[in-house]
Structure formats: C-alpha cells, structure tokens
Amino acid sequence: MPSMSAGGRIGVTVVVVLCLLGAGCGGKEDETTVPETTTFAVYLLQGEKVAPVRRRVEATRGVARAALTALLDGPTESEATAGYGSTIPSGTELRGVAVADGTATVDLSSRFASGGGSLSMLTRVAQVVYTATQFPGVERVAFRLDGVPAAAIGGEGVIVDPPVARADFEDQTPAILVESPLPGDTVRSPVRLRGTANVFEANIGLEVRTVDGTVLKRTFMTATSGTGTRGTFDDEVTVDAPAGPFVIFVFAPSGKDGSPLFPVELPLTLER
C-alpha cells in the first residue's frame, strides 16, 4: 500500500523542512533554528487509530524535534476532553532525531518500550512514524532506544528493522484520515481537503454544516484508490457561509443505503 504523499505534509515549506530535519544536510542532528512560528501535526489516537491535531510553536531549534517532543508530551487537557489519547508511556524522552536518505532515526528513552500489550506497542510506534513522516524528505523511521538500534519494540515484538513506513501501520489508520485541515484550524473558501482513505469504491461524502448541524452543502470526493487499497485525496470545497465557526463532515457512503460510515467531523473557523 502506498505511503502518505503531499497530503500529510503540514504547515511548513519543503526547503525549510529539509534543512530542519537534516535531509540533504548530511543527516546531522536536527538543530536549525526556525525563523518564525511554525505549525505541525501531532498524531495522537482516537479509539485505536491515529488522529492528527494541530500544534503551534514559537521559534525553536528543529521542527522535527519540536513535533516529536510535543507527541511525547501527550494530549492537552482540551484534546483529552475531546477524546484524544496516546499509548506512549508518560516520561518517555526524546534523545535525538536525525535524517539521512529518507529515513528519520529517532532515539527515545527505553521507557518507550515499557508496559502494554501488542495493540499498545503498535499504536505508539504508529504515532511516532506518522508524526515523523509528515515532513518532506522523510519516508520511514528507524528507532533507537537509549542510543542502541532497535530491531523490535516491546515484549510483543513490533518489528522496526528495517525502518518502517506509514504503510506498515494500515491497521492503525482510520478508514478516512483527513490531514488538512485539522480540527480548530482557521480556513478560507475554497477549503482544500487532503488525506488518505480506504473506502468502498474510493467514494467519500462531504457536507458543509453550521455548528448546530444544518447542512449547507452536500458534495463528494474520490480517492485515488479504494475497496481494500489506501489511496490519497486532494480536493476543494467552496463554503458559502458567514465568517465564523462551521463544520465539515466527511464520511464513506454505505453501499447499501448511503448512510454515513467512518464519520469525521472537522470544526473549523471561516475567515473572509
């Protein structure tokens, strides 16, 4: 199955991120200073599936380090209230991250591999992989624990050697993964929606709604593949509404009666 393409590359330009990550800079430690406020996604969990949320940081040394550090910090209080979680053990530390030849080598403290069963190990590895591979030039992740290369994570043995990519964690990915915009974003019309999906005949339903649930528009998107194969989608929808809060509702229409399956609600703010 294909790994995520441009749809998952959030909030920063290719040129800036390549240098920030070390790609094309000799794979050195991620230490370049970001000149201004930067946004990125942190991949938490909703249920047992990865779910991205937006994070913003001031000028910092290394956007990859910032994203992974934010991931290890876990959900904020408001995110936890909204149902986001994480299986990464509290107290896990990021020792380093460097990129070379498309691989991000992420060095974590050994606490990362402590506790939990097979599902917990799979989801925590998936969280790191998705967070690291959102950036251009990063296709896969190699793991180190306390500086030692890891072949597997945890007693359940989640294999991470050779380095792993998004496609290795298909079961930890929701049927519809919207990676832009993210909940809480401020957007302008037309709104560009990007992500991946594995749904029947690649059909994705889309509704623009008011915050009280009134449907303002119904339309659809089509992923590049579906029905057992994950494809990408990248489409735009015009929002004819006053400036302020609104909701985009994305779902897979049931092949039986058209009812919404795998629903995703994106609370957004429209800016005119």
C-alpha positions in Angstrom: 0.0 0.0 0.0 1.3 3.5 -0.8 2.6 5.7 2.0 1.3 9.1 2.5 2.2 11.7 -0.1 1.8 15.5 0.0 -1.5 15.3 1.9 0.3 14.7 5.1 3.0 17.4 4.8 1.6 20.0 7.0 2.4 23.7 7.8 6.0 24.2 6.5 7.7 24.5 3.2 9.8 21.8 1.6 13.0 23.8 1.6 12.8 24.8 5.2 11.8 21.4 6.5 14.5 19.5 4.5 17.2 21.5 6.3 15.4 21.4 9.6 15.3 17.6 9.5 18.8 17.2 8.2 17.8 15.8 4.9 20.3 17.0 2.3 22.4 18.5 5.2 24.5 15.3 5.9 22.0 13.7 8.3 23.3 15.9 11.1 21.4 16.4 14.4 18.1 18.4 13.9 19.4 21.8 15.2 18.4 24.5 12.6 16.5 27.4 14.1 13.0 28.0 12.7 12.8 31.8 11.8 9.1 32.2 12.8 6.1 30.5 14.3 5.7 27.0 12.9 2.8 24.6 12.8 2.8 20.9 12.5 0.7 17.9 13.3 1.0 15.6 16.3 -0.5 12.2 15.8 -2.5 11.2 18.8 -5.1 8.4 18.9 -8.9 8.4 18.8 -10.0 5.0 19.8 -7.3 2.7 18.4 -6.5 4.8 15.3 -4.0 7.6 14.7 -5.6 11.1 14.7 -3.7 14.3 13.9 -4.1 17.5 15.9 -2.6 20.9 15.2 0.3 22.3 17.3 2.0 25.7 17.0 5.4 26.6 18.4 7.4 29.8 18.5 10.9 30.0 17.0 12.6 26.7 18.0 15.6 24.6 17.2 14.3 21.9 14.9 10.7 21.4 13.8 11.1 17.5 13.8 12.4 17.6 17.4 9.5 20.0 18.3 6.9 17.8 16.7 8.2 14.6 18.4 8.6 16.3 21.7 5.0 17.6 21.6 3.9 14.0 20.7 5.7 12.6 23.8 4.0 15.2 26.0 0.7 13.6 25.1 -2.7 15.3 24.6 -3.5 18.6 26.1 -6.4 18.9 28.6 -8.8 20.1 25.9 -7.7 17.3 23.5 -8.2 14.7 26.2 -11.7 16.1 26.8 -12.4 15.8 23.1 -11.4 12.1 23.1 -7.8 12.1 22.0 -5.3 9.8 23.8 -1.9 8.2 23.4 -0.3 4.9 24.3 3.2 6.4 24.6 4.3 5.9 28.2 4.4 9.2 30.2 8.0 10.2 30.9 9.4 8.9 27.5 12.2 11.2 26.5 13.4 12.2 23.0 17.2 11.8 23.0 17.7 12.8 19.4 16.4 12.8 15.8 18.4 13.0 12.5 17.5 12.3 8.9 19.5 10.9 6.0 18.4 9.3 2.7 14.7 9.5 3.6 15.0 7.8 7.0 14.5 9.6 10.3 16.4 8.0 13.1 14.5 8.6 16.3 16.3 7.9 19.6 13.9 7.5 22.5 14.5 6.6 26.1 13.9 2.9 26.9 10.6 3.8 28.7 9.0 4.0 25.3 9.1 0.2 25.1 7.7 -0.4 28.6 4.3 -1.7 29.6 1.3 -2.5 27.4 0.3 -5.4 25.0 0.6 -5.8 21.3 -2.0 -3.1 20.4 -0.4 -0.6 22.7 3.0 -1.2 21.1 1.6 -1.0 17.6 -0.2 2.3 18.2 2.7 4.0 19.9 5.1 3.1 17.1 2.5 4.3 14.6 2.2 7.6 16.4 5.9 8.2 16.1 6.0 7.1 12.4 3.1 9.3 11.4 4.4 12.3 13.2 7.9 12.0 11.8 6.8 11.2 8.2 4.6 14.2 7.8 7.6 16.2 6.7 9.0 16.2 3.1 12.1 14.0 2.7 11.1 11.6 5.5 9.6 8.3 4.2 10.4 5.9 7.1 11.6 5.7 10.6 14.4 3.8 12.3 14.3 3.5 16.1 16.9 3.7 18.8 16.3 3.1 22.5 18.8 4.8 24.8 21.2 5.1 21.8 21.0 1.5 20.8 19.5 0.5 17.4 16.2 -1.4 18.0 15.1 -4.3 15.9 11.7 -4.6 17.7 9.7 -2.6 20.3 8.4 -4.2 23.4 8.0 -7.7 24.6 5.3 -8.2 21.9 8.0 -7.5 19.3 6.7 -4.8 16.9 9.4 -5.2 14.2 11.1 -1.8 13.3 14.1 -3.1 11.4 14.3 -2.5 8.5 13.0 1.0 9.1 9.2 1.3 9.0 6.8 3.5 7.0 3.2 4.5 7.2 2.1 1.6 5.0 3.3 -0.8 7.7 0.6 0.5 10.0 -2.5 0.3 7.9 -4.5 -1.3 10.7 -3.7 1.7 13.0 -5.1 4.1 10.4 -8.7 5.1 10.2 -10.7 4.4 7.1 -10.7 8.1 6.3 -7.7 10.1 7.5 -8.1 13.9 7.0 -4.6 15.5 7.4 -5.5 19.0 6.3 -7.3 21.0 7.6 -7.2 19.8 11.2 -9.8 20.4 13.9 -9.7 24.0 15.1 -8.0 25.4 12.0 -8.9 28.8 10.5 -9.5 28.5 6.8 -10.6 30.4 3.8 -13.0 29.4 1.0 -12.4 27.3 -1.0 -11.2 24.8 1.6 -8.7 22.3 0.4 -9.0 18.9 2.0 -6.1 16.4 1.8 -5.6 12.9 3.3 -5.9 9.2 2.6 -8.8 6.8 2.6 -9.6 3.1 2.1 -13.3 3.0 1.5 -15.8 1.3 -0.9 -15.1 2.3 -4.5 -13.0 5.2 -3.2 -16.1 7.4 -2.7 -16.0 10.0 0.1 -19.1 12.0 1.1 -18.7 15.6 2.3 -21.1 18.0 3.9 -20.6 21.6 5.0 -22.7 22.3 8.1 -23.4 25.0 10.6 -22.4 24.4 14.2 -26.0 23.4 15.0 -25.9 20.7 12.3 -27.8 22.4 9.5 -26.4 21.1 6.1 -25.4 24.0 3.8 -23.9 21.9 1.1 -23.5 18.2 0.1 -20.8 17.0 -2.3 -18.3 14.2 -2.7 -14.6 13.5 -3.3 -12.9 10.5 -4.9 -9.7 9.0 -3.6 -7.1 7.6 -6.0 -8.0 4.0 -4.9 -10.3 2.2 -2.5 -12.0 -1.1 -1.6 -9.1 -2.6 0.1 -6.3 -0.3 -1.0 -5.5 3.0 0.6 -5.5 6.0 -1.8 -5.0 9.7 -1.4 -7.5 12.6 -1.9 -6.9 16.2 -2.5 -9.9 18.4 -3.3 -11.5 21.7 -2.6 -15.0 22.7 -1.4 -16.5 26.2 -1.6 -18.0 27.4 1.7 -20.9 29.8 1.3 -21.3 30.9 4.9 -20.6 34.0 7.1 -17.2 34.2 8.7 -17.1 32.3 11.9 -17.4 28.7 13.1 -18.6 25.9 10.9 -18.2 22.1 10.4 -17.0 19.9 7.6 -18.4 16.4 7.9 -16.6 13.7 5.9 -17.8 10.1 5.6 -17.9 7.0 3.4 -21.5 6.4 2.0 -22.8 3.0 2.7 -23.0 0.8 -0.4 -26.3 -0.4 0.9 -28.3 2.7 1.8 -25.9 5.7 1.6 -25.8 6.1 5.3 -22.6 7.6 6.7 -19.8 5.2 7.6 -16.4 6.2 9.3 -17.6 9.8 10.0 -15.0 12.6 10.6 -16.1 15.9 12.0 -13.9 18.9 11.5 -14.8 22.0 13.5 -13.3 25.0 11.7 -13.4 28.7 11.6 -14.1 30.5 8.3 -12.1 33.7 7.6 -13.3 36.1 4.9 
